[in-house]
Amino acid sequence: MSLFAPLANPWIASQRPYQPGRPIEEVARELGLGDVEGIVKLASNENALGPSPKAQEAMRRAIPKMHLYPDGGSFYLRQALAKRYRISDDMVMLGCGCNEHAVLLAHAFMDKGDNLVVSERSFVVYKLVAALYHCHSVEVPMRGMTHDLDAMLKAITPRTKVVVVGNPNNPTGTMVTQADVDRFVERVPANVVTVFDEAYMELLDPKDQVDTLKHMKAAKKPVVTLRTFSKAYGLAGLRVGYAMAQPDAIDLLNKVRQPFNVNAMAQAAAVAALEDEAHLEATRRMLREGRIHLMEGMRKLGLDPVESVTNFILFPFKKAAGLTAALTKRKVIVRPMAGFGLPEHVRVSVGTAKENAQFLRALSEALIELE
Ligand SMILES: Cc1ncc(COP(=O)(O)O)c(C=O)c1O
């Protein structure tokens, strides 16, 4: 008999926790392999090139100081980001991945009975977090696989506190344009916080990136932009992301965070990673080539993948769970999308050329097995 369940807040007890991509070690155990050698993980949109060598060196240098608490204000990292984006350092706030910002935003802005507007096929964490704060999510249908920003505007009610636009969007890999974003910000009511989740933005060539900082700098609407070191910078394991917003928003977020929410090794690595333009460029090159390789390969196998601008590709497949299992048996881990409300879709992250080839080989065998 559970001692705790009857004591829990009822809206918490009924929640289902986030289902993360499976760790490579767990799959190795399941397959009865001694180690992870030969297993390819393309399930969590990580950077297949790994962390930049400069970040790795910074982490090694940080080891002897790990008995000290980190800088609770992430001073040097905030300075580096402020310089990069030409904003003042009181407009930047670091977090334990930008996942933490999803929680902090709800904590700071949402109250029981409020709602959060988001696209139906988008990052599930926002919906989970809204529920934690006793709030509803309004899930807005998309136009095909892309956000319908007009429909999102129409879905806003007097109880809406936050609207989230993932751009590029996970798990569809699509994006909305600069003109779409500008029009959206112009029309969104001033009593709604607009969050642009740009976890994948730096993976795009600079000329293709959408600028939301201009809206933040203009300070006419409450706009927050989120970015992360987990994707383009290959530091997902360290958990470091950041919010950029007007100083009064940053003040509020600082009130609801833990005092030491970003560890010292993460801060050191992130500062160094920001300086490694060559690694970022190599990542973009790998993705450009990898997407072409994967799209062509999947189409040749009769699949219909969604055109992606980023480091993962979504494709429809009726027996998604069966396909995922058949690929796992062949040492390739991908992500079934049932947890994202897409039970007949699978998402594969773009890996190195070798990993992509291993995925396509395994996929062609798995498709025969499932025929
Ligand atoms: C759209 C989106 N936002 C935020 C995150 C969280 O990133 P972080 O690792 O910084 O917490 C992810 C991670 O997969 C994501 O896909």
The ligand as an SDF file (V2000), in Angstrom:
LIG
                    3D

 16 16  0  0  0  0  0  0  0  0999 V2000
   12.2700   21.9800  -28.5860 C   0  0  0  0  0  0  0  0  0  0  0  0
   13.1470   21.6830  -27.4200 C   0  0  0  0  0  0  0  0  0  0  0  0
   13.2300   22.5730  -26.4500 N   0  0  0  0  0  0  0  0  0  0  0  0
   14.0010   22.3730  -25.3760 C   0  0  0  0  0  0  0  0  0  0  0  0
   14.7330   21.2180  -25.2520 C   0  0  0  0  0  0  0  0  0  0  0  0
   15.5170   21.0200  -23.9910 C   0  0  0  0  0  0  0  0  0  0  0  0
   16.8320   21.2480  -24.1750 O   0  0  0  0  0  0  0  0  0  0  0  0
   17.8460   21.2520  -22.9500 P   0  0  0  0  0  0  0  0  0  0  0  0
   18.7330   20.0900  -23.1680 O   0  0  0  0  0  0  0  0  0  0  0  0
   18.5390   22.5690  -23.0520 O   0  0  0  0  0  0  0  0  0  0  0  0
   17.0710   21.1440  -21.6890 O   0  0  0  0  0  0  0  0  0  0  0  0
   14.6960   20.2510  -26.2390 C   0  0  0  0  0  0  0  0  0  0  0  0
   15.4550   19.0020  -26.0950 C   0  0  0  0  0  0  0  0  0  0  0  0
   15.3010   18.0440  -26.7510 O   0  0  0  0  0  0  0  0  0  0  0  0
   13.8650   20.4910  -27.3530 C   0  0  0  0  0  0  0  0  0  0  0  0
   13.7400   19.5780  -28.3150 O   0  0  0  0  0  0  0  0  0  0  0  0
  1  2  1  0
  2  3  1  0
  2 15  2  0
  3  4  2  0
  4  5  1  0
  5  6  1  0
  5 12  2  0
  6  7  1  0
  7  8  1  0
  8  9  2  0
  8 10  1  0
  8 11  1  0
 12 13  1  0
 12 15  1  0
 13 14  2  0
 15 16  1  0
M  END
$$$$
